Amino acid sequence: MRAPSTDPLAGTQRLTTPGAWLKFAEWLYAEQDLALGQIATSAHDEALYLILHTLEIPMDSDESVLTQKLTTTQRSALTEVFRRRVVEHTPAAYITHEAWLNDLRFYVDERVLIPRSYFLEIIPEHLDVLLPKDTPITHVVDVCTGSGCLAILLAKHFPKALVDGVDLSPDALEVAKINVLTHKLTKRVTLHASDVFDAVPPVKYDLILSNPPYEPSAHCDALPQEFKNEPRLALDGGGDGLDIIRKLLRQSRDRLKPHGIVLIEVGGLGAAMDREFAKLKPQWLMTADGSNCVCLITAASLKHWRG
Ligand SMILES: C[S@@+](CC[C@H](N)C(=O)[O-])C[C@H]1O[C@@H](n2cnc3c(N)ncnc32)[C@H](O)[C@@H]1O
């Protein structure tokens, strides 16, 4: 007697339509306990995206595309994509090499964190009220830029500003360079290889923005494989998660214009920030899902701080 197949993708040649694939993939995500949260929060949305992307069907197509007959080549292509997603736990965005922030497409691969920052909401909705209206915004910086996505969003939001993007990882900066080129922003976005501000020329900024690594190291060890497939350097904030944030705040003191602000996304470190940086009076920005994990610190409060 033949042993039952342990290949979770065995028999997928019998799935003859995208709709059948979608149903199967949703079942597979649950059965294999796949982690979500990098580009989508439901198995349905992520699997549908992977299916349409693989078949080169536009994302805004109507449901009738789900009943079209698949060729053998298309079925094999879907099997290979879901094999990578299910067996290797490769994040969907590393398979398609793209991540979408609103209507902007960014190239991504294993060298960078998959973009999913609250700054996507904060930049268009909060920035203009947080910065002075009567002062032109000329210099802003995205520290820990990764794929460069936030530096690019900043450049688009402040069309007259010069934007610096800083990262310690030369690999991440290669990806950021691709995105800056694709978005035609090479004249205004400059990338720097630097440990926080160590190697950045001494510019004073209106805005310092950062989505740094902030997971405590022990949390990184316990992450699902999908997140472990992202660069450890992008996630690991040291023993208590605050290593990069401490350095960023210390160095920001001399990097801000008098009206300047620092905005930092800190994940679950809100209480730790309030404790350690009470003298800096962190203010927490409201985000739509109630997470409120982005804090604002002013140049005025940093000026007298001896942290
Ligand atoms: C959480 S990712 C953020 C990437 C991107 N800003 C985003 O929101 O998608 C953090 C980034 O910080 C970089 N990084 C880690 N330590 C750093 C340091 N000491 N100085 C500068 N960048 C650092 C990592 O290489 C990674 O690209």
The ligand as an SDF file (V2000), in Angstrom:
LIG
                    3D

 27 29  0  0  0  0  0  0  0  0999 V2000
   11.0180   48.2310   10.8070 C   0  0  0  0  0  0  0  0  0  0  0  0
   12.0890   48.4050    9.4070 S   0  0  0  0  0  0  0  0  0  0  0  0
   11.3260   49.8280    8.6740 C   0  0  0  0  0  0  0  0  0  0  0  0
   11.4490   49.9050    7.2090 C   0  0  0  0  0  0  0  0  0  0  0  0
   10.5760   50.9670    6.5310 C   0  0  0  0  0  0  0  0  0  0  0  0
   10.8040   52.2800    7.0940 N   0  0  0  0  0  0  0  0  0  0  0  0
    9.1020   50.6160    6.6670 C   0  0  0  0  0  0  0  0  0  0  0  0
    8.3800   51.2480    7.4230 O   0  0  0  0  0  0  0  0  0  0  0  0
    8.6680   49.6830    5.9640 O   0  0  0  0  0  0  0  0  0  0  0  0
   13.5220   49.0310   10.2080 C   0  0  0  0  0  0  0  0  0  0  0  0
   14.7250   49.3360    9.3180 C   0  0  0  0  0  0  0  0  0  0  0  0
   15.7400   49.8520   10.1870 O   0  0  0  0  0  0  0  0  0  0  0  0
   17.0070   49.4520    9.7320 C   0  0  0  0  0  0  0  0  0  0  0  0
   17.9520   49.5810   10.8600 N   0  0  0  0  0  0  0  0  0  0  0  0
   18.1760   48.7130   11.8760 C   0  0  0  0  0  0  0  0  0  0  0  0
   19.0740   49.2100   12.7320 N   0  0  0  0  0  0  0  0  0  0  0  0
   19.4200   50.4420   12.2630 C   0  0  0  0  0  0  0  0  0  0  0  0
   20.3060   51.4470   12.7220 C   0  0  0  0  0  0  0  0  0  0  0  0
   21.0200   51.2960   13.8460 N   0  0  0  0  0  0  0  0  0  0  0  0
   20.4320   52.5880   11.9950 N   0  0  0  0  0  0  0  0  0  0  0  0
   19.7220   52.7380   10.8390 C   0  0  0  0  0  0  0  0  0  0  0  0
   18.8680   51.8100   10.3570 N   0  0  0  0  0  0  0  0  0  0  0  0
   18.7100   50.6760   11.0580 C   0  0  0  0  0  0  0  0  0  0  0  0
   16.7770   48.0510    9.2160 C   0  0  0  0  0  0  0  0  0  0  0  0
   17.7860   47.6870    8.3030 O   0  0  0  0  0  0  0  0  0  0  0  0
   15.3750   48.1810    8.5900 C   0  0  0  0  0  0  0  0  0  0  0  0
   15.4870   48.4720    7.2150 O   0  0  0  0  0  0  0  0  0  0  0  0
  1  2  1  0
  2  3  1  0
  2 10  1  0
  3  4  1  0
  4  5  1  0
  5  6  1  0
  5  7  1  0
  7  8  2  0
  7  9  1  0
 10 11  1  0
 11 12  1  0
 11 26  1  0
 12 13  1  0
 13 14  1  0
 13 24  1  0
 14 15  1  0
 14 23  1  0
 15 16  2  0
 16 17  1  0
 17 18  1  0
 17 23  2  0
 18 19  1  0
 18 20  2  0
 20 21  1  0
 21 22  2  0
 22 23  1  0
 24 25  1  0
 24 26  1  0
 26 27  1  0
M  CHG  2   2   1   9  -1
M  END
$$$$
